[in-house]
Amino acid sequence: MTTTGQIMGADARPASTATSILRRAIARIIDTPADLGAAIARVALALIIFPHGAQHALGWFGGYGFTGTHTWMTKTLGFPAPLAAVAITAELLAPFALLLGAGGRIAALGIVGIMLGAISTHVPNGFFMNWFGSLAAGQEGFEYHLLVLALCAVVITTGSGRLSLDRAFARRRA
């Protein structure tokens, strides 16, 4: 026969453990030193990715907008529809998170997924970009994607760096 205290004690422990795990995970995600290099990588990444996200999601800068991009990604490239929708949305929202330094590691990880998908479609075109317009649109190589992955690696491994909301939140928690 169990008592109310035994039941509550059993229930309270997993909740406490789950809360502790969640707090440690959040701390690891937002913990970041006042690193200027990480801040530069984060802001550069935001400024580079935003125009692409605006093309794909909003139709800005000569893009096709969400519907056109989604159709191209699913019909032409063969990506699953939910994955295409997540990629378009992440490509639009991640630059804002990066610019603010809010969840920088998560935003950079989202961009890693987008770049890996993009590389998979550009590998047949070789390494180099179409710098002089000698190839048809979309026939570029994957060198740009590798540079973006390198910036993502800095943010993922170091954090959002100096002048970031992640750093402010981490200092407040400490």
C-alpha positions as CSV (number, residue, x, y, z in Angstrom):
1,M,0.0,0.0,0.0
2,T,1.4,3.4,-1.0
3,T,0.8,6.7,0.7
4,T,0.1,10.0,-1.0
5,G,3.6,11.2,0.0
6,Q,5.2,8.3,-1.8
7,I,3.2,8.9,-4.9
8,M,4.0,12.6,-5.0
9,G,7.6,12.0,-4.2
10,A,7.9,9.5,-7.1
11,D,6.2,12.0,-9.5
12,A,8.2,15.0,-8.2
13,R,11.6,13.4,-8.9
14,P,11.3,12.9,-12.7
15,A,9.9,16.4,-13.1
16,S,12.9,17.8,-11.1
17,T,15.3,15.7,-13.2
18,A,13.6,16.8,-16.5
19,T,13.7,20.4,-15.4
20,S,17.4,20.1,-14.5
21,I,18.2,18.5,-17.9
22,L,16.3,21.3,-19.7
23,R,18.1,24.0,-17.7
24,R,21.5,22.5,-18.5
25,A,20.5,22.2,-22.2
26,I,19.4,25.8,-22.4
27,A,22.6,26.9,-20.6
28,R,24.7,25.0,-23.1
29,I,22.8,26.6,-26.0
30,I,23.1,30.2,-24.9
31,D,26.4,30.1,-23.1
32,T,28.9,32.2,-25.1
33,P,32.0,34.1,-24.4
34,A,32.5,37.8,-25.4
35,D,34.2,36.6,-28.5
36,L,34.4,39.3,-31.2
37,G,35.2,36.7,-33.9
38,A,32.0,34.8,-33.1
39,A,30.0,38.0,-33.3
40,I,31.5,38.9,-36.7
41,A,30.7,35.4,-38.0
42,R,27.2,35.6,-36.6
43,V,26.4,39.0,-38.2
44,A,28.1,38.1,-41.5
45,L,26.0,34.9,-41.7
46,A,22.8,36.8,-41.0
47,L,23.6,39.4,-43.7
48,I,24.5,36.8,-46.2
49,I,21.6,34.5,-45.6
50,F,18.8,37.1,-45.3
51,P,18.6,38.0,-49.0
52,H,18.3,34.4,-49.9
53,G,15.5,33.9,-47.4
54,A,13.8,37.0,-48.6
55,Q,14.0,35.7,-52.2
56,H,12.7,32.3,-51.3
57,A,10.0,33.3,-48.8
58,L,8.9,36.8,-49.8
59,G,9.8,37.1,-53.5
60,W,12.2,39.9,-52.9
61,F,15.3,40.5,-54.9
62,G,13.9,38.7,-58.0
63,G,12.9,35.6,-56.0
64,Y,9.8,33.4,-56.6
65,G,8.3,33.8,-53.1
66,F,7.2,30.9,-50.8
67,T,4.8,29.2,-53.2
68,G,7.1,29.3,-56.2
69,T,10.2,28.3,-54.2
70,H,8.3,25.5,-52.5
71,T,7.0,24.2,-55.9
72,W,10.6,24.3,-57.3
73,M,12.0,22.5,-54.3
74,T,9.4,19.7,-54.3
75,K,8.8,19.2,-58.0
76,T,12.2,20.0,-59.5
77,L,14.6,19.1,-56.7
78,G,12.5,16.3,-55.2
79,F,12.6,17.5,-51.6
80,P,9.7,16.4,-49.3
81,A,7.1,19.2,-49.0
82,P,7.4,19.5,-45.2
83,L,11.2,19.7,-45.4
84,A,11.0,22.3,-48.1
85,A,8.6,24.5,-46.0
86,V,10.8,24.2,-43.0
87,A,13.9,25.2,-45.1
88,I,12.2,28.2,-46.6
89,T,10.9,29.4,-43.2
90,A,14.3,28.8,-41.5
91,E,16.1,30.7,-44.2
92,L,13.9,33.7,-43.6
93,L,13.9,33.6,-39.7
94,A,17.4,32.4,-38.9
95,P,19.1,35.6,-40.0
96,F,17.0,37.6,-37.5
97,A,17.9,35.3,-34.7
98,L,21.6,35.5,-35.7
99,L,21.5,39.3,-36.0
100,L,20.2,39.5,-32.5
101,G,22.3,36.6,-31.2
102,A,19.3,34.9,-29.9
103,G,19.6,31.1,-30.1
104,G,22.5,31.6,-32.5
105,R,23.6,28.0,-32.3
106,I,20.2,26.7,-33.2
107,A,19.8,29.3,-36.1
108,A,23.2,28.3,-37.4
109,L,22.3,24.6,-37.2
110,G,19.2,25.3,-39.2
111,I,21.3,27.0,-41.9
112,V,23.7,24.0,-41.9
113,G,20.7,21.8,-42.9
114,I,19.8,24.2,-45.7
115,M,23.3,24.3,-47.0
116,L,23.7,20.5,-46.9
117,G,20.5,20.3,-49.0
118,A,21.8,22.9,-51.4
119,I,25.2,21.2,-51.7
120,S,23.4,18.0,-52.6
121,T,21.9,19.8,-55.6
122,H,25.1,21.6,-56.7
123,V,27.7,18.8,-56.4
124,P,27.2,17.8,-60.1
125,N,28.1,21.4,-61.1
126,G,31.6,21.1,-59.5
127,F,33.2,23.3,-57.0
128,F,33.3,26.8,-58.4
129,M,30.6,29.5,-58.5
130,N,29.4,30.9,-61.8
131,W,31.4,34.1,-61.3
132,F,31.2,35.4,-64.9
133,G,27.7,34.3,-65.9
134,S,29.0,31.8,-68.3
135,L,26.7,29.1,-67.1
136,A,22.9,29.0,-66.9
137,A,21.3,30.1,-63.7
138,G,21.4,27.4,-61.0
139,Q,24.5,25.8,-62.5
140,E,26.9,27.1,-59.8
141,G,29.2,24.9,-57.8
142,F,29.2,24.6,-54.1
143,E,32.1,26.8,-52.9
144,Y,29.6,29.4,-51.5
145,H,27.9,26.8,-49.4
146,L,31.1,25.6,-47.9
147,L,31.9,29.2,-46.8
148,V,28.5,29.5,-45.2
149,L,29.1,26.1,-43.4
150,A,32.4,27.5,-42.1
151,L,30.6,30.5,-40.6
152,C,28.0,28.2,-39.1
153,A,30.7,26.1,-37.5
154,V,32.1,29.2,-35.8
155,V,28.7,30.1,-34.3
156,I,27.8,26.5,-33.4
157,T,31.1,25.8,-31.6
158,T,31.7,29.3,-30.0
159,G,28.2,30.7,-29.6
160,S,26.8,34.0,-30.5
161,G,29.7,36.0,-29.0
162,R,29.9,39.6,-28.0
163,L,26.8,41.9,-28.2
164,S,24.3,39.0,-28.3
165,L,21.1,38.3,-26.5
166,D,22.5,34.8,-25.7
167,R,25.3,36.4,-23.8
168,A,23.0,38.7,-21.9
169,F,20.7,35.8,-21.0
170,A,23.6,33.6,-20.0
171,R,25.1,36.4,-17.7
172,R,21.7,36.9,-16.1
173,R,21.3,33.2,-15.4
174,A,24.8,33.1,-13.7
